[in-house]
Every structure is written in structure tokens, then in C-alpha cells.
Amino acid sequence: MGLLLATVGARAGTREKPPLQYQIPLPPPPDFSALDWLQGHWTGKTVSPGPAGEVDFSVTPELENHFLVFREETSLAATPTLPASKESWVGFLGASPDGKGFVLRVFSSTGFMTRYRMTVDGPELHLNPEGGESPPPGWLFRRSWARTGSNKLTETVQAAPPGKGFFLYYSADLARAPAPAKPAPAP
């Protein structure tokens, strides 16, 4: 009898209470202001002593400015030590879980998924490998972008084979691509 009354009393009490609303506290968007100069579309060619090639690179804010999306397509000619390659990748840059800097999660057309810690040093950005869900086995890659002018930057990629030191994989000079022309209004 006591359990029944407690249940009835609880039901009667819930009719009078307003519905319970749940709210998930959202993290603030990361402060990407140090990367404003990098946002946009960039194109260019690799420079000697690396392999000849072309690079198409872009950075855009996405998802209510909680992430920057990096996209790149790179085509490199064969060298005596490396075969020709073509790779596309997309990366999502967000705040680091420890609150110190940024983490870039990269998904490549090669099937690898890697994670990089980004450090900002004035006009230079450095990506250092931190593993990931499916990194290239034994290989390490690090990448940097250096602002060399108001609409120019240099991208440098270094690679380290298993058990070896880093070598210059390629370097490219990129320029900001002009905005696409707006179509003329219909007469």
C-alpha cells in the first residue's frame, strides 16, 4: 500500500512540474585569429631541390567556426629515389583537447588517417606528427607553412622513413588564387 501511494503521489507531482529541459554546454569556437592570413585558396608549384609538381591548397572555416577545413591536392613527378605521386587530403583543425593550441586530423586519399599538433610561431605554422587512427606504418611527416608576403606562402613537407631521419620531401611556393569572377546578371 505504501509503494502504491508513493507512486501515485509521484505521478501527481510530475503533472504540476514544468517539463525538464536538458542543455549541453557548448565549447566556445577556437580563436583562429592567428590563422586568418592562411584562410582562402592557394596554388603553386614545387621548387628545387625537390621533385617537380603542383599544389592546390585551401583553408575555410566550417561548422559555426568551430573548425578550419584544410584541403590539398598534390601532384609530384618521379625522382631517382621516389615514384610519381598524386595525393588529396582533407583535414579538420580544432582546439586541442588540452586547451593548448590546435590539432589537425587528416584523412588522405591514400587511406591513412593521421593527427598533427599545430604550433603557431608568428608568420609560420608547424605541424608535428602525433600518430592517429591509421598513420603510415613507421613513417613520419611534418609540414610547415610560412607567410612570405601578403598573398604568398611557402609550404615545406619533410618525411622520415622507418628508423631514419627527416629529409625534404618537397617545398612549394604558393600564391593566393584570385576570387572567382562573379557571373554577370541576366539582362
C-alpha positions in Angstrom: 0.0 0.0 0.0 2.9 2.4 0.8 4.5 1.8 -2.6 1.3 2.5 -4.4 0.8 5.7 -2.7 4.3 6.8 -3.3 3.9 6.1 -7.0 0.5 7.9 -7.2 2.0 10.8 -5.3 5.0 11.0 -7.6 2.7 11.0 -10.7 0.5 13.7 -9.3 3.7 15.8 -8.5 5.0 15.4 -12.1 1.8 16.8 -13.6 2.4 20.1 -11.8 6.2 20.4 -12.6 7.2 22.0 -15.9 8.9 19.7 -18.3 12.6 19.2 -17.6 14.9 20.7 -20.3 18.3 19.4 -20.9 21.1 21.7 -22.1 24.5 20.7 -23.2 27.1 23.4 -22.6 28.8 24.1 -25.9 32.5 24.9 -26.1 33.3 28.3 -27.5 34.8 28.4 -31.0 38.6 28.3 -31.0 40.5 31.5 -31.5 41.7 31.1 -35.1 42.7 34.8 -35.5 46.4 33.9 -35.8 45.4 31.8 -38.9 43.3 34.5 -40.6 46.0 35.1 -43.2 46.0 31.4 -44.2 42.3 31.2 -45.0 41.5 31.1 -48.7 42.6 29.3 -51.8 46.3 28.9 -52.8 48.0 27.4 -55.8 51.6 26.9 -56.8 54.5 24.8 -57.9 57.2 22.9 -56.1 60.7 24.3 -56.0 64.1 22.7 -56.4 65.8 20.6 -55.0 62.6 18.6 -54.5 60.5 16.9 -57.3 58.6 19.0 -59.8 55.0 19.2 -59.0 51.9 21.3 -58.4 50.0 22.1 -55.2 46.4 23.3 -54.8 45.6 24.2 -51.2 42.6 25.8 -49.3 41.5 26.7 -45.8 37.9 27.5 -44.9 36.1 28.0 -41.6 33.2 25.4 -41.1 30.6 24.3 -38.6 29.9 27.6 -36.9 33.6 28.4 -36.9 34.5 25.6 -34.6 36.8 24.1 -37.2 39.0 25.1 -40.1 38.9 22.7 -43.0 42.2 22.2 -44.9 42.1 20.6 -48.4 45.1 19.9 -50.6 45.9 18.2 -53.9 49.5 17.5 -54.7 51.0 16.0 -57.8 54.7 15.2 -57.8 56.9 13.9 -60.7 59.1 10.8 -60.2 62.6 11.3 -59.0 65.5 8.8 -58.9 64.5 7.9 -55.3 60.7 8.4 -55.3 57.9 7.3 -57.7 55.5 9.9 -59.1 52.6 10.5 -56.7 49.2 12.2 -56.6 47.5 12.7 -53.2 44.5 14.5 -52.0 43.8 15.1 -48.3 41.3 16.9 -46.1 42.0 17.9 -42.5 39.9 19.3 -39.7 41.7 21.8 -37.4 40.2 22.3 -34.0 41.2 23.2 -30.5 43.5 20.8 -28.8 41.8 18.7 -26.0 44.3 20.1 -23.5 43.4 23.6 -24.5 46.9 24.5 -25.7 47.0 25.2 -29.4 45.4 23.2 -32.2 45.1 19.6 -33.5 44.7 18.8 -37.2 43.1 15.4 -38.1 44.0 14.5 -41.7 42.2 12.0 -44.0 44.2 11.1 -47.1 43.3 9.6 -50.5 46.0 7.0 -49.6 43.7 5.7 -46.8 45.8 7.0 -44.0 44.3 8.9 -41.0 46.9 11.0 -39.1 46.9 13.6 -36.3 49.2 16.6 -36.1 49.8 19.2 -33.4 49.9 22.7 -34.9 52.1 25.3 -33.4 51.9 29.0 -34.4 55.1 31.0 -34.5 54.2 34.4 -35.9 54.1 34.0 -39.7 54.9 30.3 -39.5 52.7 27.3 -38.8 54.3 23.9 -38.0 52.6 20.5 -38.0 54.3 17.8 -36.0 53.0 14.2 -36.1 51.1 12.8 -33.1 50.0 9.4 -34.6 46.4 9.0 -35.5 44.0 6.1 -36.2 45.9 4.8 -39.2 49.2 6.6 -39.8 51.7 5.4 -42.5 53.5 2.5 -40.7 56.8 3.7 -39.4 56.8 6.8 -41.5 56.7 10.3 -40.1 55.7 13.5 -41.9 55.9 17.1 -40.8 54.7 20.1 -42.6 55.0 23.9 -42.3 53.6 26.9 -43.9 55.5 30.2 -43.8 53.9 33.5 -44.9 56.4 35.2 -47.3 54.2 38.1 -48.5 50.7 39.4 -48.2 49.5 36.8 -50.8 52.4 34.3 -50.8 53.5 31.4 -48.7 55.9 28.6 -48.8 54.8 25.0 -47.9 57.5 22.6 -46.8 57.0 18.9 -46.2 59.6 16.6 -44.6 59.4 12.8 -44.4 61.2 10.2 -42.3 61.3 6.6 -43.4 61.2 3.9 -40.6 64.3 4.3 -38.4 65.7 7.2 -40.5 66.0 10.9 -40.1 63.8 13.5 -41.8 64.6 14.6 -45.4 63.0 17.3 -47.6 60.1 15.6 -49.4 59.1 18.8 -51.2 58.8 22.5 -50.9 56.3 24.7 -52.8 55.8 28.4 -53.4 52.1 29.2 -53.3 50.2 32.3 -54.2 46.6 33.3 -53.2 44.3 32.3 -56.0 42.1 35.2 -57.3 38.5 35.0 -56.3 36.3 33.5 -59.0 34.7 36.1 -61.2 31.0 36.7 -60.4 28.7 36.0 -63.3 27.1 39.0 -64.9 23.5 39.5 -64.0 20.9 38.3 -66.6 19.5 41.1 -68.8 
